[in-house]
């Protein structure tokens, strides 16, 4: 039985700036891996099986683990059956990359089980076929991500950041968020300016932005309420991650984030205290 941690991510900034001829959107984003993860176990078995602590998760052609295993089996001629056990902790429809992280973990486990030696290009090619965030989730390092997820340029974080994740019970469909995106009204943050600040340990105040907040706020008013609540503490930078519905507050000050966490307990919001991931 091989085990792996599937780490979540946040989009510290996200700029969607072009709709391609193939219908995909070109994006530029700064993504950070965070110390918050699902646990995945896979072993060779006499028959295929899937078990998960969350009953609503189905193992079918829409499941990211299923997609990755199908791709690996087809590409490398693997005929074995597998036992899959997923301990799901990262919430779904949250903008935290939970499903794509599970797919990335699947590839890492199969590499170990079968001794696969893949180049960086092969890894990215396989990952992007399953989902745009999967390549980032595979490498789990701060990076600028571009294109449809295939462009990954890692960079070092100068400081440790502490994060409160706050997700309303309702979610947002990524497809609907992109469908409602208005390029003229949405935010287009300066990604390179933020990257420089992170590398140099400078203030990130006012540098965060997310193009997909504009449509998400139209689709889900709970996101607006959560964001306004976090902003009221004036204790860190506040932004929605990805296509939502999680809103995060990030700060260098651990105590500030913990104080918000304690104060918001009991509200009808999923809360999680975490920090940027350091291996």
MIKOL-373311 format. One record per residue: x, y, z negated of N, C-alpha, C in turn; residue number from 1. Coordinates in Angstrom, 3 decimals. Example, Ala and Ser with C-alpha at 12.3 -4.5 7.8 and 13.67 -1.06 7.14 Angstrom:
MIKOL-373311
ATOM       n_c1       n_c2       n_c3      ca_c1      ca_c2      ca_c3       c_c1       c_c2       c_c3   num
ATOM     13.190     -5.690     -7.800     12.300     -4.500     -7.800     13.200     -3.300     -7.800     1
ATOM     12.850     -2.250     -7.080     13.670     -1.060     -7.140     12.900      0.030     -7.870     2
end
This chain:
MIKOL-373311
ATOM       n_c1       n_c2       n_c3      ca_c1      ca_c2      ca_c3       c_c1       c_c2       c_c3   num
ATOM      0.857     -1.199      0.000      0.000      0.000      0.000      0.886      1.240      0.000     1
ATOM      0.764      2.066      1.021      1.514      3.321      1.123      0.625      4.484      0.693     2
ATOM      1.169      5.357     -0.139      0.418      6.504     -0.632      1.011      7.801     -0.099     3
ATOM      0.148      8.809      0.028      0.614     10.126      0.463     -0.343     11.191     -0.070     4
ATOM      0.215     12.366     -0.298     -0.603     13.502     -0.716     -0.932     14.375      0.492     5
ATOM     -2.196     14.678      0.636     -2.667     15.520      1.741     -2.920     16.920      1.177     6
ATOM     -1.942     17.815      1.348     -2.004     19.138      0.732     -2.886     20.100      1.526     7
ATOM     -3.666     20.882      0.790     -4.495     21.919      1.386     -3.637     23.108      1.811     8
ATOM     -4.260     24.036      2.523     -3.585     25.258      2.956     -4.519     26.440      2.781     9
ATOM     -3.925     27.629      2.779     -4.720     28.847      2.947     -4.146     29.612      4.130    10
ATOM     -5.033     30.332      4.811     -4.590     31.285      5.832     -4.384     32.620      5.130    11
ATOM     -3.132     32.998      4.949     -2.869     34.263      4.275     -3.205     35.431      5.192    12
ATOM     -3.172     35.186      6.477     -3.675     36.122      7.486     -4.008     35.331      8.736    13
ATOM     -5.017     35.793      9.466     -5.444     35.091     10.679     -5.949     36.096     11.699    14
ATOM     -5.315     36.088     12.859     -5.726     36.969     13.950     -6.158     36.122     15.137    15
ATOM     -7.414     36.248     15.526     -7.926     35.606     16.736     -8.023     36.692     17.799    16
ATOM     -7.297     36.517     18.911     -7.176     37.652     19.834     -7.489     37.345     21.288    17
ATOM     -7.827     36.103     21.598     -8.076     35.802     23.012     -8.888     34.520     23.133    18
ATOM     -9.820     34.503     24.089    -10.541     33.283     24.426     -9.966     32.751     25.727    19
ATOM     -9.460     31.522     25.680     -8.796     30.933     26.835     -9.806     30.370     27.835    20
ATOM     -9.304     30.053     29.016    -10.179     29.497     30.057    -10.754     28.144     29.654    21
ATOM    -10.011     27.411     28.797    -10.505     26.094     28.374    -11.500     26.185     27.222    22
ATOM    -11.830     27.424     26.795    -12.806     27.616     25.740    -12.218     27.735     24.349    23
ATOM    -10.932     27.365     24.197    -10.275     27.512     22.902     -9.886     28.972     22.677    24
ATOM     -9.609     29.295     21.415     -9.196     30.642     21.058     -7.707     30.660     20.726    25
ATOM     -6.987     31.622     21.269     -5.608     31.833     20.862     -5.609     32.527     19.512    26
ATOM     -4.733     32.068     18.633     -4.670     32.675     17.313     -3.226     32.808     16.865    27
ATOM     -3.040     33.674     15.901     -1.763     33.847     15.227     -2.089     33.906     13.747    28
ATOM     -1.455     33.056     12.960     -1.822     32.969     11.548     -0.607     32.685     10.683    29
ATOM     -0.626     33.227      9.489      0.339     32.814      8.471     -0.377     31.842      7.557    30
ATOM      0.154     30.626      7.498     -0.429     29.591      6.648      0.557     29.229      5.551    31
ATOM      0.004     29.006      4.356      0.804     28.579      3.217      0.242     27.272      2.674    32
ATOM      1.091     26.255      2.455      0.613     25.050      1.776      0.442     25.344      0.293    33
ATOM     -0.575     24.766     -0.318     -0.829     25.006     -1.734     -0.832     23.688     -2.505    34
ATOM     -0.597     23.797     -3.802     -0.443     22.617     -4.652     -1.817     22.084     -5.075    35
ATOM     -2.508     21.547     -4.098     -3.895     21.082     -4.243     -4.093     20.046     -3.148    36
ATOM     -4.450     18.825     -3.508     -4.348     17.770     -2.502     -5.345     16.633     -2.699    37
ATOM     -5.657     15.969     -1.571     -6.300     14.662     -1.566     -5.203     13.609     -1.684    38
ATOM     -5.584     12.405     -2.102     -4.641     11.283     -2.127     -5.142     10.196     -1.178    39
ATOM     -4.246      9.733     -0.330     -4.601      8.735      0.678     -3.714      7.501      0.518    40
ATOM     -4.347      6.334      0.567     -3.622      5.065      0.499     -4.033      4.208      1.692    41
ATOM     -3.054      3.646      2.371     -3.325      2.775      3.530     -2.426      1.544      3.445    42
ATOM     -2.991      0.392      3.732     -2.207     -0.841      3.789     -2.734     -1.732      4.905    43
ATOM     -1.881     -2.620      5.395     -2.302     -3.622      6.386     -3.181     -4.655      5.676    44
ATOM     -4.281     -5.026      6.319     -5.222     -5.960      5.692     -5.783     -6.900      6.754    45
ATOM     -6.615     -7.841      6.313     -7.190     -8.816      7.247     -8.391     -8.249      8.000    46
ATOM     -8.957     -7.151      7.493    -10.054     -6.488      8.171    -10.023     -4.996      7.844    47
ATOM    -10.678     -4.198      8.678    -10.712     -2.757      8.448    -11.702     -2.431      7.334    48
ATOM    -11.283     -1.536      6.430    -12.187     -1.080      5.376    -11.836      0.347      4.995    49
ATOM    -12.849      1.078      4.540    -12.664      2.467      4.119    -13.474      2.715      2.863    50
ATOM    -12.827      3.258      1.845    -13.540      3.628      0.628    -13.125      5.029      0.212    51
ATOM    -14.088      5.761     -0.342    -13.849      7.153     -0.719    -14.698      7.483     -1.942    52
ATOM    -14.169      8.322     -2.810    -14.897      8.732     -4.006    -16.038      9.704     -3.703    53
ATOM    -16.100     10.192     -2.470    -17.191     11.076     -2.050    -18.067     10.314     -1.051    54
ATOM    -19.271      9.973     -1.488    -20.128      9.094     -0.682    -20.556      9.710      0.641    55
ATOM    -20.589     11.033      0.718    -21.065     11.678      1.942    -20.041     11.608      3.076    56
ATOM    -18.825     11.213      2.781    -17.801     11.139      3.827    -17.920      9.800      4.548    57
ATOM    -18.141      9.875      5.835    -18.322      8.685      6.660    -17.066      8.409      7.494    58
ATOM    -16.768      7.135      7.658    -15.610      6.746      8.462    -16.102      6.382      9.861    59
ATOM    -16.080      7.381     10.755    -16.542      7.176     12.124    -15.721      8.066     13.058    60
ATOM    -16.141      8.178     14.299    -15.353      8.892     15.303    -15.210     10.382     15.006    61
ATOM    -15.999     10.914     14.065    -15.862     12.316     13.681    -14.878     12.515     12.529    62
ATOM    -14.500     11.430     11.881    -13.600     11.489     10.732    -12.155     11.670     11.205    63
ATOM    -11.420     12.598     10.579    -10.062     12.912     11.038     -9.091     11.751     10.842    64
ATOM     -9.286     10.964      9.791     -8.424      9.791      9.580     -8.674      8.767     10.682    65
ATOM     -9.941      8.545     10.996    -10.319      7.621     12.073     -9.697      8.070     13.397    66
ATOM     -9.796      9.366     13.681     -9.241      9.892     14.934     -7.745      9.657     15.024    67
ATOM     -7.027      9.923     13.924     -5.582      9.762     13.949     -5.189      8.299     14.095    68
ATOM     -5.856      7.409     13.362     -5.532      5.982     13.457     -5.806      5.466     14.868    69
ATOM     -6.922      5.885     15.451     -7.254      5.449     16.818     -6.171      5.904     17.796    70
ATOM     -5.702      7.130     17.634     -4.663      7.668     18.510     -3.351      6.914     18.340    71
ATOM     -2.966      6.661     17.099     -1.708      5.942     16.834     -1.771      4.524     17.391    72
ATOM     -2.886      3.849     17.143     -3.022      2.467     17.621     -2.934      2.397     19.145    73
ATOM     -3.597      3.326     19.800     -3.586      3.339     21.264     -2.188      3.643     21.798    74
ATOM     -1.520      4.607     21.200     -0.223      5.045     21.710      0.874      4.016     21.462    75
ATOM      0.817      3.315     20.323      1.906      2.409     19.959      1.505      0.936     19.974    76
ATOM      0.330      0.643     20.492     -0.087     -0.747     20.665     -0.248     -1.514     19.363    77
ATOM     -0.654     -0.844     18.321     -0.820     -1.486     17.012     -2.187     -2.185     16.956    78
ATOM     -2.176     -3.453     16.577     -3.411     -4.249     16.552     -3.880     -4.582     15.142    79
ATOM     -3.100     -4.226     14.140     -3.428     -4.594     12.764     -4.725     -3.947     12.279    80
ATOM     -5.307     -4.581     11.263     -6.417     -3.979     10.522     -5.852     -3.280      9.286    81
ATOM     -6.633     -2.334      8.741     -6.103     -1.544      7.630     -7.151     -1.284      6.554    82
ATOM     -6.667     -1.291      5.325     -7.478     -0.885      4.175     -7.143      0.573      3.865    83
ATOM     -8.166      1.414      3.827     -7.975      2.855      3.621     -8.731      3.279      2.368    84
ATOM     -8.029      3.954      1.463     -8.642      4.455      0.231     -8.334      5.949      0.136    85
ATOM     -9.386      6.747      0.121     -9.237      8.203      0.070     -9.827      8.749     -1.221    86
ATOM     -8.990      9.435     -1.999     -9.466     10.177     -3.164     -9.625     11.627     -2.734    87
ATOM    -10.864     12.022     -2.453    -11.158     13.328     -1.865    -11.357     14.368     -2.970    88
ATOM    -10.507     15.389     -2.959    -10.575     16.462     -3.949    -10.835     17.810     -3.276    89
ATOM    -10.207     18.037     -2.126    -10.373     19.292     -1.395    -11.800     19.368     -0.861    90
ATOM    -12.527     20.434     -1.153    -13.910     20.531     -0.659    -13.967     20.657      0.863    91
ATOM    -15.086     20.213      1.438    -15.280     20.287      2.881    -15.891     21.631      3.267    92
ATOM    -15.787     21.963      4.560    -16.278     23.241      5.094    -15.818     24.397      4.204    93
ATOM    -14.524     24.376      3.896    -13.993     25.333      2.932    -12.911     26.239      3.511    94
ATOM    -12.400     25.926      4.703    -11.298     26.707      5.263     -9.959     26.378      4.633    95
ATOM     -9.893     25.207      3.972     -8.665     24.806      3.270     -7.927     23.667      3.964    96
ATOM     -8.431     23.217      5.092     -7.738     22.199      5.876     -7.754     20.820      5.259    97
ATOM     -8.787     20.487      4.504     -8.833     19.188      3.848     -8.846     18.013      4.812    98
ATOM     -9.721     18.077      5.806     -9.799     16.984      6.777     -8.548     16.862      7.612    99
ATOM     -7.993     17.994      8.028     -6.775     17.951      8.840     -5.581     17.497      8.010   100
ATOM     -5.564     17.832      6.727     -4.499     17.347      5.845     -4.550     15.823      5.736   101
ATOM     -5.762     15.265      5.675     -5.911     13.806      5.619     -5.368     13.156      6.895   102
ATOM     -5.621     13.788      8.030     -5.101     13.260      9.296     -3.578     13.290      9.312   103
ATOM     -2.993     14.389      8.829     -1.535     14.504      8.790     -0.932     13.442      7.873   104
ATOM     -1.580     13.209      6.734     -1.109     12.162      5.815     -1.174     10.789      6.470   105
ATOM     -2.217     10.568      7.239     -2.362      9.289      7.948     -1.169      9.039      8.852   106
ATOM     -0.771     10.047      9.604      0.381      9.892     10.496      1.656      9.630      9.696   107
ATOM      1.862     10.361      8.615      3.074     10.138      7.810      3.106      8.712      7.250   108
ATOM      1.956      8.209      6.804      1.902      6.842      6.272      2.191      5.816      7.356   109
ATOM      1.604      5.978      8.524      1.839      5.020      9.611      3.297      5.030     10.064   110
ATOM      3.916      6.195     10.018      5.350      6.253     10.333      6.150      5.367      9.380   111
ATOM      5.792      5.405      8.093      6.511      4.605      7.090      6.205      3.123      7.237   112
ATOM      4.926      2.798      7.431      4.542      1.386      7.526      5.211      0.710      8.718   113
ATOM      5.234      1.396      9.852      5.703      0.769     11.097      7.090      1.243     11.530   114
ATOM      7.751      2.046     10.707      9.100      2.490     11.045      9.157      3.313     12.315   115
ATOM      8.138      4.105     12.543      8.095      4.932     13.744      9.076      6.097     13.603   116
ATOM      9.836      6.344     14.643     10.761      7.480     14.661     10.281      8.453     15.720   117
ATOM      9.598      9.508     15.276      8.978     10.450     16.200      9.729     11.767     16.206   118
ATOM      9.853     12.339     17.379     10.456     13.663     17.486      9.462     14.711     17.005   119
ATOM      9.943     15.906     16.733      9.056     17.000     16.329      7.996     17.246     17.394   120
ATOM      8.403     17.180     18.666      7.467     17.403     19.773      6.385     16.327     19.809   121
ATOM      6.772     15.074     19.571      5.794     13.980     19.569      4.814     14.138     18.409   122
ATOM      5.325     14.538     17.249      4.468     14.737     16.074      3.433     15.824     16.355   123
ATOM      3.910     16.961     16.870      2.990     18.069     17.140      1.970     17.680     18.203   124
ATOM      2.407     16.978     19.236      1.501     16.559     20.306      0.383     15.666     19.767   125
ATOM      0.740     14.727     18.901     -0.278     13.833     18.343     -1.204     14.591     17.397   126
ATOM     -0.621     15.435     16.561     -1.417     16.147     15.562     -2.435     17.083     16.195   127
ATOM     -2.017     17.839     17.211     -2.910     18.832     17.794     -4.064     18.174     18.542   128
ATOM     -3.896     16.915     18.921     -4.989     16.178     19.564     -6.116     15.876     18.578   129
ATOM     -5.798     15.860     17.293     -6.802     15.577     16.262     -7.424     16.863     15.726   130
ATOM     -6.609     17.913     15.589     -7.134     19.180     15.079     -6.085     20.262     15.079   131
ATOM     -6.535     21.514     15.173     -5.604     22.641     15.311     -4.689     22.820     14.106   132
ATOM     -5.165     22.495     12.900     -4.357     22.701     11.693     -3.496     21.500     11.336   133
ATOM     -3.683     20.373     12.020     -2.975     19.142     11.644     -1.454     19.286     11.753   134
ATOM     -0.912     19.929     12.814      0.552     20.079     12.852      1.093     20.812     11.627   135
ATOM      0.436     21.896     11.225      0.890     22.618     10.038      0.816     21.720      8.809   136
ATOM     -0.304     21.014      8.646     -0.473     20.149      7.484      0.564     19.031      7.436   137
ATOM      1.053     18.629      8.595      2.073     17.573      8.625      3.375     18.067      7.993   138
ATOM      3.792     19.283      8.346      5.099     19.776      7.887      5.039     20.447      6.511   139
ATOM      3.891     20.988      6.132      3.693     21.550      4.792      4.766     22.549      4.384   140
ATOM      4.982     23.540      5.217      5.916     24.607      4.883      5.314     25.926      5.341   141
ATOM      5.574     27.043      4.619      5.058     28.330      5.091      5.459     28.565      6.541   142
ATOM      4.512     29.030      7.350      4.814     29.172      8.776      3.862     30.139      9.453   143
ATOM      4.346     30.693     10.570      3.459     31.370     11.509      2.988     30.312     12.490   144
ATOM      1.689     30.209     12.640      1.101     29.219     13.538      0.433     29.964     14.693   145
ATOM      0.683     29.489     15.911      0.171     30.192     17.088     -0.464     29.230     18.076   146
ATOM     -1.034     29.812     19.146     -1.703     29.014     20.182     -2.958     28.382     19.618   147
ATOM     -3.105     27.077     19.831     -4.228     26.345     19.235     -3.706     25.449     18.104   148
ATOM     -2.571     25.861     17.512     -2.004     25.135     16.385     -0.685     24.469     16.685   149
ATOM     -0.291     24.460     17.976      0.923     23.743     18.361      2.203     24.546     18.095   150
ATOM      2.060     25.866     18.005      3.234     26.700     17.750      3.443     26.877     16.255   151
ATOM      4.540     26.363     15.726      4.813     26.441     14.284      6.223     26.976     14.072   152
ATOM      6.317     28.137     13.418      7.616     28.734     13.112      7.724     28.901     11.599   153
ATOM      8.425     27.972     10.936      8.554     28.042      9.474      9.366     29.261      9.032   154
ATOM      9.098     29.717      7.828      9.901     30.776      7.234      9.897     30.585      5.716   155
ATOM     10.912     31.094      5.014     10.988     30.901      3.561     10.183     31.940      2.797   156
ATOM      9.535     31.505      1.720      8.870     32.420      0.803      9.888     32.878     -0.237   157
ATOM      9.951     34.169     -0.464     10.884     34.707     -1.451     10.365     34.505     -2.873   158
ATOM      9.034     34.528     -3.036      8.433     34.477     -4.366      7.399     33.357     -4.475   159
ATOM      7.108     32.999     -5.715      6.010     32.089     -6.016      4.729     32.904     -6.178   160
ATOM      3.630     32.403     -5.604      2.335     33.075     -5.735      1.335     32.154     -6.411   161
ATOM      0.460     32.749     -7.209     -0.597     32.015     -7.900     -1.929     32.371     -7.259   162
ATOM     -2.813     31.385     -7.199     -4.006     31.511     -6.357     -5.235     30.980     -7.085   163
ATOM     -6.324     31.717     -6.986     -7.621     31.211     -7.403     -8.474     31.001     -6.161   164
ATOM     -8.919     29.766     -5.962     -9.835     29.436     -4.884    -11.255     29.526     -5.426   165
ATOM    -12.116     30.235     -4.727    -13.512     30.372     -5.146    -14.401     30.094     -3.941   166
ATOM    -15.114     28.977     -3.986    -15.948     28.566     -2.852    -17.415     28.505     -3.250   167
ATOM    -18.269     29.260     -2.563    -19.708     29.100     -2.801    -20.154     27.700     -2.405   168
ATOM    -21.258     27.272     -2.937    -21.722     25.900     -2.661    -22.022     25.688     -1.180   169
ATOM    -22.459     26.735     -0.510    -22.768     26.621      0.923    -21.497     26.798      1.747   170
ATOM    -21.475     26.181      2.906    -20.301     26.229      3.765    -20.536     27.048      5.028   171
ATOM    -19.555     26.989      5.913    -19.637     27.664      7.204    -19.156     26.701      8.281   172
ATOM    -19.905     26.584      9.345    -19.482     25.781     10.490    -18.420     26.547     11.276   173
ATOM    -17.277     25.904     11.497    -16.202     26.556     12.258    -16.690     26.952     13.646   174
ATOM    -17.454     26.058     14.283    -17.960     26.359     15.625    -18.861     27.589     15.609   175
ATOM    -19.749     27.662     14.613    -20.650     28.811     14.535    -19.881     30.097     14.261   176
ATOM    -18.828     30.012     13.443    -18.018     31.191     13.149    -17.367     31.724     14.426   177
ATOM    -16.822     30.822     15.227    -16.201     31.254     16.481    -17.249     31.770     17.468   178
ATOM    -18.409     31.139     17.465    -19.477     31.577     18.375    -19.952     32.994     18.046   179
ATOM    -19.921     33.370     16.774    -20.397     34.691     16.359    -19.272     35.736     16.283   180
ATOM    -18.068     35.341     16.631    -16.922     36.243     16.540    -17.041     37.399     17.523   181
ATOM    -16.886     38.612     17.031    -16.897     39.819     17.851    -15.488     40.410     17.824   182
ATOM    -14.766     40.276     18.926    -13.367     40.704     18.979    -13.199     42.199     18.678   183
ATOM    -14.218     42.975     18.990    -14.127     44.414     18.764    -14.382     44.827     17.330   184
ATOM    -15.124     44.011     16.593    -15.493     44.364     15.226    -14.665     43.635     14.158   185
ATOM    -14.037     42.536     14.540    -13.306     41.747     13.549    -11.940     42.357     13.241   186
ATOM    -11.344     41.902     12.153    -10.032     42.383     11.722     -8.936     41.748     12.572   187
ATOM     -7.912     42.531     12.901     -6.733     42.022     13.611     -5.490     42.422     12.826   188
ATOM     -5.121     41.616     11.816     -4.021     41.975     10.921     -2.659     41.932     11.604   189
ATOM     -1.702     42.652     11.025     -0.322     42.671     11.516      0.411     41.476     10.906   190
ATOM      0.418     40.374     11.638      0.986     39.119     11.143      2.490     39.242     10.879   191
ATOM      3.210     39.867     11.779      4.667     39.949     11.648      5.082     40.834     10.479   192
ATOM      4.308     41.876     10.207      4.599     42.748      9.066      4.423     41.972      7.758   193
ATOM      3.381     41.155      7.683      3.167     40.342      6.492      4.280     39.312      6.328   194
ATOM      4.678     38.679      7.415      5.767     37.687      7.353      7.037     38.318      6.782   195
ATOM      7.377     39.498      7.251      8.574     40.176      6.773      8.483     40.457      5.280   196
ATOM      7.315     40.900      4.815      7.126     41.173      3.391      7.288     39.904      2.557   197
ATOM      6.757     38.796      3.028      6.868     37.527      2.310      8.311     37.039      2.256   198
ATOM      9.018     37.185      3.352     10.422     36.758      3.406     11.307     37.591      2.491   199
ATOM     10.999     38.877      2.385     11.840     39.792      1.612     11.369     39.985      0.168   200
ATOM     10.260     39.360     -0.189      9.741     39.509     -1.538      9.137     40.871     -1.796   201
ATOM      8.656     41.524     -0.744      8.062     42.853     -0.858      6.564     42.742     -1.137   202
ATOM      5.933     43.852     -1.456      4.495     43.861     -1.726      3.705     43.451     -0.486   203
ATOM      2.681     42.625     -0.705      1.797     42.227      0.403      0.477     42.980      0.340   204
ATOM      0.412     43.987     -0.524     -0.827     44.752     -0.696     -1.276     45.388      0.619   205
ATOM     -2.528     45.133      0.996     -3.103     45.721      2.193     -2.703     45.073      3.500   206
ATOM     -1.934     43.994      3.431     -1.422     43.378      4.665     -2.224     42.149      5.095   207
ATOM     -3.101     41.643      4.242     -3.857     40.445      4.582     -5.065     40.789      5.455   208
ATOM     -5.456     39.868      6.295     -6.636     40.062      7.122     -7.030     38.764      7.800   209
ATOM     -8.302     38.647      8.163     -8.809     37.421      8.770     -9.899     37.773      9.777   210
ATOM     -9.631     37.535     11.051    -10.607     37.828     12.103    -11.936     37.122     11.882   211
ATOM    -11.894     35.933     11.264    -13.108     35.131     11.132    -13.981     35.537      9.943   212
ATOM    -13.515     36.490      9.136    -14.381     36.979      8.059    -15.619     37.666      8.621   213
ATOM    -15.457     38.406      9.690    -16.579     39.154     10.278    -17.763     38.226     10.610   214
ATOM    -17.554     37.136     11.369    -18.707     36.266     11.640    -19.148     35.469     10.414   215
ATOM    -18.197     35.077      9.548    -18.561     34.270      8.376    -19.458     35.051      7.424   216
ATOM    -19.188     36.339      7.274    -20.018     37.164      6.396    -21.424     37.335      6.960   217
ATOM    -21.547     37.274      8.282    -22.873     37.316      8.905    -23.628     36.009      8.675   218
ATOM    -22.889     34.909      8.660    -23.505     33.589      8.556    -23.800     33.169      7.120   219
ATOM    -23.059     33.716      6.167    -23.186     33.250      4.794    -22.979     34.412      3.820   220
ATOM    -24.067     34.927      3.284    -23.975     36.082      2.392    -23.343     35.727      1.053   221
ATOM    -23.312     34.424      0.709    -22.657     34.004     -0.535    -21.165     34.326     -0.504   222
ATOM    -20.568     34.263      0.686    -19.145     34.585      0.810    -18.906     36.044      0.436   223
ATOM    -19.781     36.928      0.897    -19.652     38.353      0.573    -19.725     38.575     -0.942   224
ATOM    -20.654     37.874     -1.593    -20.807     38.051     -3.034    -19.577     37.570     -3.799   225
ATOM    -19.039     36.431     -3.373    -17.836     35.901     -4.034    -16.650     36.831     -3.813   226
ATOM    -16.512     37.342     -2.591    -15.393     38.235     -2.308    -15.491     39.521     -3.134   227
ATOM    -16.677     40.079     -3.218    -16.861     41.304     -4.000    -16.568     41.062     -5.478   228
ATOM    -16.942     39.895     -5.979    -16.671     39.556     -7.374    -15.164     39.492     -7.629   229
ATOM    -14.424     38.815     -6.750    -12.973     38.708     -6.925    -12.301     40.078     -6.801   230
ATOM    -12.779     40.893     -5.871    -12.193     42.221     -5.693    -12.428     43.112     -6.911   231
ATOM    -13.504     42.867     -7.644    -13.843     43.716     -8.787    -12.810     43.626     -9.902   232
ATOM    -12.027     42.553     -9.925    -11.007     42.406    -10.972     -9.755     43.249    -10.682   233
ATOM     -9.575     43.633     -9.425     -8.426     44.446     -9.015     -7.122     43.841     -9.522   234
ATOM     -6.988     42.528     -9.335     -5.825     41.822     -9.887     -4.991     41.104     -8.830   235
ATOM     -5.336     41.253     -7.574     -4.582     40.576     -6.524     -5.229     40.835     -5.176   236
ATOM     -4.641     40.258     -4.142     -5.190     40.377     -2.792     -6.278     39.329     -2.600   237
ATOM     -7.379     39.722     -1.969     -8.541     38.841     -1.818     -8.867     38.671     -0.335   238
ATOM     -9.077     37.428      0.089     -9.363     37.144      1.496    -10.081     35.812      1.603   239
ATOM    -10.865     35.660      2.654    -11.431     34.358      2.992    -10.386     33.555      3.753   240
ATOM    -10.319     32.264      3.502     -9.361     31.401      4.192     -9.993     30.742      5.413   241
ATOM     -9.282     30.770      6.536     -9.749     30.108      7.743    -11.118     30.600      8.169   242
ATOM    -11.995     29.658      8.493    -13.366     30.014      8.869    -14.301     29.972      7.664   243
ATOM    -13.734     29.814      6.451    -14.516     29.835      5.223    -15.059     28.457      4.877   244
ATOM    -15.751     28.380      3.744    -16.288     29.512      3.001    -15.490     29.883      1.747   245
ATOM    -14.295     29.309      1.559    -13.490     29.636      0.384    -12.907     31.041      0.494   246
ATOM    -13.008     31.773     -0.610    -12.339     33.062     -0.753    -11.264     32.871     -1.817   247
ATOM    -10.088     33.457     -1.603     -9.021     33.297     -2.592     -8.538     34.650     -3.078   248
ATOM     -7.996     34.626     -4.289     -7.292     35.777     -4.852     -5.865     35.328     -5.112   249
ATOM     -4.893     36.073     -4.613     -3.490     35.673     -4.712     -2.673     36.783     -5.360   250
ATOM     -1.772     36.372     -6.240     -0.966     37.347     -6.969      0.336     36.688     -7.432   251
ATOM      1.361     37.508     -7.685      2.595     37.019     -8.290      2.405     36.783     -9.786   252
ATOM      1.346     37.339    -10.359      1.120     37.286    -11.797      0.192     36.121    -12.152   253
ATOM      0.751     35.082    -12.731     -0.026     33.890    -13.064     -1.131     34.205    -14.069   254
ATOM     -0.828     35.027    -15.074     -1.804     35.325    -16.110     -3.020     36.034    -15.536   255
ATOM     -2.815     36.961    -14.603     -3.945     37.664    -13.990     -4.909     36.687    -13.324   256
ATOM     -4.351     35.728    -12.588     -5.187     34.760    -11.870     -5.897     33.838    -12.858   257
ATOM     -5.197     33.420    -13.909     -5.821     32.560    -14.922     -6.945     33.293    -15.648   258
ATOM     -6.775     34.583    -15.892     -7.821     35.364    -16.555     -9.090     35.424    -15.705   259
ATOM     -8.922     35.601    -14.397    -10.085     35.609    -13.500    -10.770     34.244    -13.511   260
ATOM     -9.959     33.206    -13.465    -10.477     31.839    -13.492    -11.341     31.607    -14.741   261
ATOM    -10.832     32.020    -15.890    -11.565     31.827    -17.131    -12.851     32.650    -17.145   262
ATOM    -12.800     33.857    -16.605    -13.961     34.741    -16.627    -15.063     34.267    -15.686   263
ATOM    -14.681     33.640    -14.584    -15.676     33.236    -13.582    -16.260     31.851    -13.826   264
ATOM    -15.733     31.127    -14.806    -16.284     29.814    -15.132    -17.765     29.930    -15.479   265
ATOM    -18.527     28.955    -15.038    -19.949     28.958    -15.355    -20.808     29.549    -14.257   266
ATOM    -20.179     30.287    -13.319    -20.928     30.769    -12.158    -21.142     29.607    -11.194   267
ATOM    -22.085     29.756    -10.292    -22.385     28.687     -9.336    -21.398     28.740     -8.165   268
ATOM    -20.119     28.626     -8.522    -19.042     28.713     -7.535    -18.000     27.660     -7.880   269
ATOM    -17.501     26.969     -6.864    -16.401     26.023     -7.072    -15.116     26.815     -7.296   270
ATOM    -14.422     26.562     -8.399    -13.190     27.280     -8.722    -12.024     26.312     -8.837   271
ATOM    -10.860     26.763     -8.388     -9.649     25.957     -8.525     -8.445     26.879     -8.660   272
ATOM     -7.728     26.730     -9.758     -6.471     27.468     -9.940     -5.343     26.653     -9.321   273
ATOM     -4.504     27.295     -8.522     -3.398     26.589     -7.894     -2.265     27.576     -7.618   274
ATOM     -1.303     27.140     -6.849     -0.159     27.993     -6.517      0.424     27.543     -5.189   275
ATOM      1.311     28.372     -4.640      1.969     27.984     -3.400      2.829     26.756     -3.660   276
ATOM      2.925     25.900     -2.675      3.591     24.610     -2.821      5.100     24.762     -2.671   277
ATOM      5.818     24.219     -3.633      7.284     24.178     -3.565      7.738     22.743     -3.748   278
ATOM      8.361     22.186     -2.733      8.852     20.804     -2.850     10.187     20.798     -3.573   279
end
